Amino acid sequence: MKTSPLAPTASPMLHPVPGLRLATAESGLKYQGRDDVMLMVADDIATVAGAVTRSKTCSAAVDWCKSVLAGGMARGVLVNAGNANAFTGQIGADSVAACAETMASTLDVAADQILLASTGVIGEPMDEGLILSHLPAMMTRLDGNAWGDAAKAIMTTDTFAKAASTQIELAGELITITGIAKGSGMIAPDMATMLAFIGTDAVISAGDLAAMTSAVTDQSFNAITVDGDTSTSDTVVVMATGRTGSLLAGDDLIAFQSALLAIMEDLAQLIVRDGEGASKFITITVTGAEDDAAARRIGLAIGNSPLVKTAIAGEDANWGRVVMAVGKSGEAADRDRLKISIGGVLIAADGQRIADYDEAPVAAHMKGQEINIDVDLGLGTGRARVWSCDLTHGYIEINADYRS
């Protein structure tokens, strides 16, 4: 598959996270000639938090993760690509239990300290034996520098691996945050088919980690859309090994949350940049809404509109489609207060097009790969930013052939 034209031109430096190691293997569940299983293991019990899809038809692995995440502690994560193990009934639940129990036995911990995630085709029973047969060998290959291999192993229709990493100094100690993600299609909030696994050596309480993970997930993975479809399998896991020694609190905790948000935003934007068939990356900024939630819904109405997305794919400065999307969002809007800008050029205000509007600079902006749409409702202080991509023939081709 051809790499997305929006892919980064260079791979990031991925810092190993003290106390956390990874390994990959080729199971043959769906793909041939590539690794499709990923194992992430903490050297000791780690603090863990996460978020999962709100889909009412979620996978067996998501159900399992909900119960593990409620406990706030875990030792490892087992992930497979190629089979979502969703809508597979009792067979799927039994498969999840077998994977968790086998991995737990290998690590000599309880099964409720093992997290699982699966991504791929829905409705196909999964042969967990193909995964578990590789577990002993993977345990011998665990490596703190294997983040890049892990990012590749969890891909499905992705055209490039997605990873981000940073180091920050807090209270005189260097703290590492490194994460990987996958996602390309079936991307929409709650969450956007995506998986993300993030590790840190910070010392942080389970309550604080859970609260900040929920908050930053909402600002990152829940602020992206490719096609408006929410997956059965979305899972985000943040694992803190606590190797730095000092419990984060106060300003240090706030600074850590900002760094975690930056990593999650990087990963979320990489997912959009790999949107199936995408050729344009769209940033939609909404201000002046009644509240932040309303601004988010308006932004998503624009980002999910097939008419907006196809106009952008065709490099057509059809700002009337943005007007349409705002109006259909269901949120408060006053036609005569609405302002719309594209590429920094004010197009419409006071209920009509700007009298001396010159479309030339906007048309030039539409020919680029980075498209910026700004909407000001003029009603309140609510604001939000949403990231999306255009809709091309490539999206149809990829999804028409997905199971072939």
Secondary structure as UniProt FT lines:
FT   TURN            5..6
FT   TURN            18..19
FT   STRAND          20..25
FT   STRAND          37..52
FT   TURN            56..57
FT   HELIX           60..71
FT   STRAND          73..83
FT   HELIX           89..107
FT   HELIX           111..113
FT   STRAND          114..121
FT   HELIX           129..132
FT   TURN            133..134
FT   HELIX           135..140
FT   TURN            144..145
FT   HELIX           147..153
FT   STRAND          162..170
FT   TURN            171..172
FT   STRAND          173..182
FT   STRAND          195..200
FT   HELIX           206..219
FT   HELIX           221..223
FT   STRAND          235..240
FT   TURN            243..244
FT   HELIX           250..273
FT   TURN            276..277
FT   STRAND          281..289
FT   HELIX           292..304
FT   HELIX           306..313
FT   TURN            314..315
FT   HELIX           320..328
FT   TURN            335..337
FT   STRAND          339..342
FT   TURN            343..344
FT   STRAND          345..349
FT   TURN            350..351
FT   STRAND          352..353
FT   TURN            355..356
FT   HELIX           359..366
FT   STRAND          370..376
FT   STRAND          382..389
FT   HELIX           393..400
FT   TURN            401..403
//
